[in-house]
């Protein structure tokens, strides 16, 4: 269950990452492509640390961009 939850949260975080960088349309396309990507689906099925790696990387990048946004 935690690996599947991390996979779903990665799709959500990638939407916000694409929205932050390029706009809402790019966020929707990026999240959609990740949701149907065979690589992402296979990674989310394994109960290891790999789904958490992609989630934490996307969360870290989103936090970095959010904190370094010009005022």
C-alpha positions as CSV (number, residue, x, y, z in Angstrom):
1,X,0.0,0.0,0.0
2,X,2.7,2.6,0.8
3,X,4.3,2.1,-2.6
4,X,1.0,2.6,-4.5
5,X,0.3,5.6,-2.4
6,X,3.7,7.1,-3.2
7,X,3.0,6.5,-6.9
8,X,-0.3,8.3,-6.8
9,X,1.2,11.2,-4.8
10,X,4.1,11.4,-7.3
11,X,1.5,12.1,-10.1
12,X,-0.1,14.8,-8.0
13,X,3.3,16.4,-7.1
14,X,4.4,16.3,-10.8
15,X,1.2,18.2,-11.7
16,X,2.1,21.0,-9.3
17,X,5.7,20.9,-10.5
18,X,4.7,21.3,-14.1
19,X,2.3,24.0,-13.2
20,X,4.9,25.9,-11.2
21,X,7.4,25.7,-14.1
22,X,5.3,26.1,-17.2
23,X,1.6,26.5,-16.5
24,X,-1.4,24.4,-15.7
25,X,-1.7,22.8,-19.2
26,X,1.9,21.4,-19.0
27,X,1.2,20.2,-15.4
28,X,-1.9,18.2,-16.6
29,X,0.0,16.7,-19.6
30,X,3.0,15.8,-17.4
31,X,0.9,14.2,-14.7
32,X,-1.2,12.3,-17.3
33,X,2.0,10.9,-19.0
34,X,3.4,9.8,-15.7
35,X,0.1,8.1,-14.7
36,X,0.1,5.9,-17.9
37,X,3.9,5.4,-18.1
38,X,4.7,1.7,-17.8
39,X,7.9,2.6,-15.9
40,X,6.0,4.4,-13.2
41,X,3.3,1.8,-12.9
42,X,5.9,-1.0,-12.5
43,X,7.9,1.0,-9.9
44,X,4.7,1.7,-7.9
45,X,3.9,-2.0,-7.8
46,X,7.1,-3.0,-6.0
47,X,7.2,-2.6,-2.3
48,X,10.7,-1.1,-2.1
49,X,12.2,2.3,-1.6
50,X,12.1,3.2,-5.3
51,X,8.6,4.8,-5.3
52,X,9.6,6.9,-2.4
53,X,12.8,8.1,-4.2
54,X,10.8,9.5,-7.1
55,X,8.3,11.1,-4.7
56,X,10.9,12.7,-2.6
57,X,12.9,14.0,-5.6
58,X,9.8,15.6,-7.0
59,X,8.8,17.1,-3.6
60,X,12.3,18.4,-3.1
61,X,12.4,20.0,-6.5
62,X,9.0,21.6,-6.0
63,X,10.0,22.9,-2.6
64,X,13.2,24.3,-4.0
65,X,11.4,26.1,-6.8
66,X,8.7,27.4,-4.5
67,X,11.3,28.8,-2.0
68,X,13.4,30.4,-4.7
69,X,10.5,32.1,-6.6
70,X,11.0,35.8,-7.1
71,X,8.8,37.9,-4.8
